Amino acid sequence: MKKFVFVKFLEGGQSYVVFNGWLVGLNRCRWPTDGNIQSMVKEEMEAKDTWPIYSCEILCQSNTYDRCLKKAYLQHIVETTDEEDVTVNQAPPLTRTQSISPKQLFAVSQIVPKKKRKSANAELHINCHYNYQLRDMGNEIIFLATSVQRLEKKIDQLIECPKKRVNSQLPIAAEDEEELAAAMKTMPDIAIIAAHVERATLRASVREFIKVFMKKSLALQYSWSGLGEKRIRLKKAIREHEL
């Protein structure tokens, strides 16, 4: 049970925020005979044995007075807006015969409270509350979408920069054997080439590797084994090349 409880007295239908120390069980509440109710509740004043006991229904609860009252408004169970000015003169309109002594506490049958129709003002208040929530959610979605776009752009830039650095260090593809021999002498670090040519399959990686050193006209003069049908040598064997 939280510190502050919003209760509705079954006889008279009035509702108040009370300190949980005033409750007797889950459906009874002591009510002070003098003093300011709001101050007594906020100061968490313990109930006195001399206070009369009344039947009530717990509607909501919270660990702070203001939040408990706010929850009651949001659930449109507050019928008046003068909660802050409650005094003992506004105690539940029960007769003395309706109070319950400790001996009678467990002998009284449970009274089922009647549900009251929601007021138009309460419904308007709830609608406004939901509209504000929807507006805030919309703003958050826009902010997140913008952040994702910026992040994707930054990732693209980070990916593109290494590609530019690798491309600047790769040799120029050769058109003939002489240019290929010259490119072999100035071959960059193998790690740089690997970062550029690596693909999902070995076949695709080898093809990209050949493209780094040979233009199409030169690459067509080679095959993996150099052999054609009936094991007749038709091209140069790339597997036998120094590359």
C-alpha positions as CSV (number, residue, x, y, z in Angstrom):
1,M,0.0,0.0,0.0
2,K,1.4,3.4,-1.0
3,K,1.5,6.4,1.4
4,F,-1.5,8.4,0.0
5,V,-4.8,6.8,-1.0
6,F,-7.8,8.4,-2.8
7,V,-10.9,7.0,-1.3
8,K,-14.6,7.4,-1.9
9,F,-17.0,7.1,1.0
10,L,-19.9,4.8,0.2
11,E,-22.5,6.9,1.9
12,G,-22.7,10.4,0.4
13,G,-20.3,9.6,-2.4
14,Q,-17.7,12.2,-1.4
15,S,-14.0,11.5,-2.3
16,Y,-10.8,12.6,-0.6
17,V,-7.0,11.9,-0.5
18,V,-6.1,10.3,2.9
19,F,-3.0,9.0,4.6
20,N,-2.8,5.2,4.4
21,G,-2.4,5.1,8.2
22,W,-6.1,6.2,8.4
23,L,-7.3,3.0,6.7
24,V,-8.8,0.1,8.6
25,G,-8.4,-2.8,6.4
26,L,-9.1,-2.3,2.7
27,N,-12.7,-0.9,2.9
28,R,-12.8,1.2,6.0
29,C,-11.3,4.6,6.9
30,R,-11.0,6.7,10.0
31,W,-12.0,10.4,9.7
32,P,-10.6,13.2,12.0
33,T,-13.0,15.1,14.2
34,D,-11.1,18.4,14.0
35,G,-8.2,20.1,12.2
36,N,-7.4,20.8,8.5
37,I,-7.6,17.6,6.4
38,Q,-5.1,18.6,3.8
39,S,-2.4,19.5,6.3
40,M,-3.0,16.4,8.3
41,V,-2.8,14.2,5.3
42,K,0.3,15.8,3.8
43,E,2.0,15.7,7.2
44,E,1.2,11.9,7.4
45,M,-0.5,12.3,10.7
46,E,-1.4,9.0,12.3
47,A,-5.0,8.3,13.0
48,K,-6.4,8.4,16.5
49,D,-8.5,5.7,18.1
50,T,-11.2,8.2,18.9
51,W,-11.8,9.0,15.2
52,P,-15.0,7.4,13.8
53,I,-14.7,4.8,11.1
54,Y,-16.6,4.9,7.8
55,S,-17.0,2.5,4.9
56,C,-15.1,3.5,1.8
57,E,-13.8,2.3,-1.6
58,I,-10.1,2.7,-2.6
59,L,-9.9,4.3,-6.1
60,C,-6.2,5.0,-6.6
61,Q,-3.0,5.5,-4.6
62,S,0.5,7.1,-4.9
63,N,3.6,7.9,-2.8
64,T,3.0,11.6,-3.0
65,Y,-0.1,13.7,-2.2
66,D,-0.1,15.7,-5.5
67,R,0.4,12.7,-7.7
68,C,-2.4,10.8,-6.0
69,L,-4.7,13.7,-6.6
70,K,-3.5,14.0,-10.2
71,K,-4.2,10.3,-10.8
72,A,-7.7,10.7,-9.5
73,Y,-8.3,13.6,-12.0
74,L,-6.9,11.6,-14.9
75,Q,-9.2,8.7,-14.0
76,H,-12.0,11.2,-13.8
77,I,-13.1,10.1,-10.3
78,V,-12.9,13.6,-8.8
79,E,-16.2,15.3,-8.8
80,T,-15.1,18.7,-7.4
81,T,-12.0,20.8,-7.8
82,D,-11.8,22.1,-4.2
83,E,-9.7,19.3,-2.8
84,E,-7.2,21.7,-1.6
85,D,-9.7,23.4,0.8
86,V,-11.1,20.4,2.6
87,T,-11.6,20.8,6.3
88,V,-13.3,18.7,8.9
89,N,-16.5,20.7,8.3
90,Q,-16.6,18.8,4.9
91,A,-16.4,15.4,6.5
92,P,-18.5,12.6,4.9
93,P,-22.2,13.4,5.5
94,L,-22.9,10.3,7.6
95,T,-24.9,10.1,10.8
96,R,-23.3,8.9,14.0
97,T,-25.2,5.6,13.6
98,Q,-23.4,5.0,10.4
99,S,-20.0,5.0,12.0
100,I,-18.5,1.6,12.8
101,S,-16.8,0.6,16.0
102,P,-13.9,-1.9,16.0
103,K,-16.3,-4.6,17.4
104,Q,-18.7,-4.1,14.5
105,L,-16.0,-3.8,11.8
106,F,-16.1,-7.4,10.7
107,A,-19.9,-7.8,11.0
108,V,-20.8,-5.2,8.4
109,S,-21.5,-6.6,4.9
110,Q,-19.7,-5.2,1.9
111,I,-21.6,-2.5,0.1
112,V,-21.2,-2.5,-3.7
113,P,-20.5,1.1,-4.9
114,K,-22.5,2.5,-7.8
115,K,-20.6,3.6,-10.8
116,K,-21.2,7.2,-11.8
117,R,-21.3,8.4,-15.3
118,K,-18.3,10.3,-16.5
119,S,-18.8,14.0,-16.7
120,A,-18.2,16.0,-19.9
121,N,-15.5,18.0,-18.3
122,A,-13.6,14.9,-17.2
123,E,-13.8,13.4,-20.7
124,L,-12.5,16.7,-22.2
125,H,-9.6,16.7,-19.7
126,I,-8.7,13.1,-20.7
127,N,-8.9,13.9,-24.4
128,C,-6.6,16.9,-24.0
129,H,-4.2,14.7,-22.0
130,Y,-4.0,12.1,-24.7
131,N,-3.6,14.8,-27.4
132,Y,-0.6,16.2,-25.6
133,Q,0.9,12.6,-25.3
134,L,0.4,12.0,-29.0
135,R,2.0,15.3,-29.9
136,D,5.0,14.5,-27.7
137,M,5.3,11.0,-29.3
138,G,5.2,12.6,-32.7
139,N,8.0,15.0,-31.9
140,E,10.1,12.1,-30.5
141,I,9.5,10.0,-33.7
142,I,10.6,13.0,-35.9
143,F,13.7,13.4,-33.7
144,L,14.6,9.7,-33.9
145,A,14.1,9.6,-37.7
146,T,16.3,12.6,-38.1
147,S,19.0,11.1,-35.8
148,V,18.9,7.8,-37.8
149,Q,19.4,9.7,-41.1
150,R,22.4,11.5,-39.7
151,L,23.8,8.3,-38.3
152,E,23.4,6.5,-41.7
153,K,25.1,9.4,-43.5
154,K,28.0,9.3,-41.0
155,I,28.4,5.5,-41.5
156,D,28.4,5.9,-45.3
157,Q,31.2,8.5,-44.9
158,L,33.2,6.2,-42.7
159,I,32.8,3.4,-45.1
160,E,33.7,5.5,-48.1
161,C,36.9,7.0,-46.7
162,P,38.8,3.7,-46.5
163,K,37.7,2.9,-50.0
164,K,39.2,6.1,-51.3
165,R,42.5,5.5,-49.4
166,V,42.7,2.0,-50.8
167,N,41.9,3.0,-54.4
168,S,44.6,5.7,-54.3
169,Q,47.3,3.1,-53.4
170,L,46.3,0.4,-56.0
171,P,48.3,0.1,-59.2
172,I,47.0,1.1,-62.6
173,A,45.6,-1.9,-64.5
174,A,48.0,-3.0,-67.3
175,E,47.1,-3.3,-70.9
176,D,50.1,-5.6,-71.9
177,E,52.7,-7.8,-70.3
178,E,55.3,-4.9,-69.9
179,E,52.9,-2.8,-68.0
180,L,51.9,-5.8,-65.9
181,A,55.6,-6.5,-65.1
182,A,56.1,-2.8,-64.0
183,A,53.0,-3.0,-61.8
184,M,54.3,-6.1,-60.1
185,K,57.5,-4.2,-59.1
186,T,55.4,-1.5,-57.3
187,M,52.8,-3.9,-55.8
188,P,51.4,-2.3,-52.6
189,D,50.9,-4.1,-49.3
190,I,48.9,-7.3,-49.8
191,A,46.6,-6.2,-46.9
192,I,45.5,-3.2,-49.0
193,I,44.8,-5.3,-52.0
194,A,42.8,-7.8,-49.9
195,A,40.7,-5.1,-48.4
196,H,39.8,-4.0,-51.9
197,V,39.1,-7.4,-53.6
198,E,37.5,-9.4,-50.8
199,R,34.1,-10.7,-51.9
200,A,31.6,-13.3,-50.6
201,T,33.1,-16.2,-52.7
202,L,36.6,-17.2,-53.8
203,R,35.7,-17.0,-57.5
204,A,34.5,-13.4,-57.1
205,S,37.5,-12.4,-55.0
206,V,39.9,-13.8,-57.7
207,R,38.1,-11.9,-60.4
208,E,38.4,-8.6,-58.5
209,F,42.1,-9.3,-57.9
210,I,42.7,-9.8,-61.7
211,K,40.8,-6.5,-62.4
212,V,43.3,-4.6,-60.1
213,F,46.3,-5.6,-62.3
214,M,44.8,-6.3,-65.8
215,K,42.5,-4.5,-68.1
216,K,39.9,-6.6,-69.9
217,S,42.0,-6.9,-73.1
218,L,44.9,-8.4,-71.2
219,A,42.8,-10.5,-68.9
220,L,41.2,-12.3,-71.9
221,Q,44.6,-13.8,-72.7
222,Y,44.5,-15.7,-69.5
223,S,42.5,-18.5,-67.9
224,W,43.0,-20.4,-64.7
225,S,44.7,-23.5,-66.3
226,G,45.3,-22.1,-69.8
227,L,43.8,-25.3,-71.2
228,G,40.7,-25.7,-73.4
229,E,38.8,-28.7,-74.7
230,K,40.8,-31.9,-75.0
231,R,43.5,-30.4,-72.7
232,I,44.8,-28.2,-75.5
233,R,46.6,-25.0,-74.3
234,L,44.7,-22.1,-75.7
235,K,45.6,-19.3,-73.2
236,K,48.2,-18.4,-70.6
237,A,47.7,-20.0,-67.2
238,I,47.1,-17.5,-64.5
239,R,47.9,-20.1,-61.8
240,E,51.4,-20.3,-63.2
241,H,52.0,-16.5,-63.4
242,E,54.1,-14.7,-60.9
243,L,51.1,-12.6,-59.9
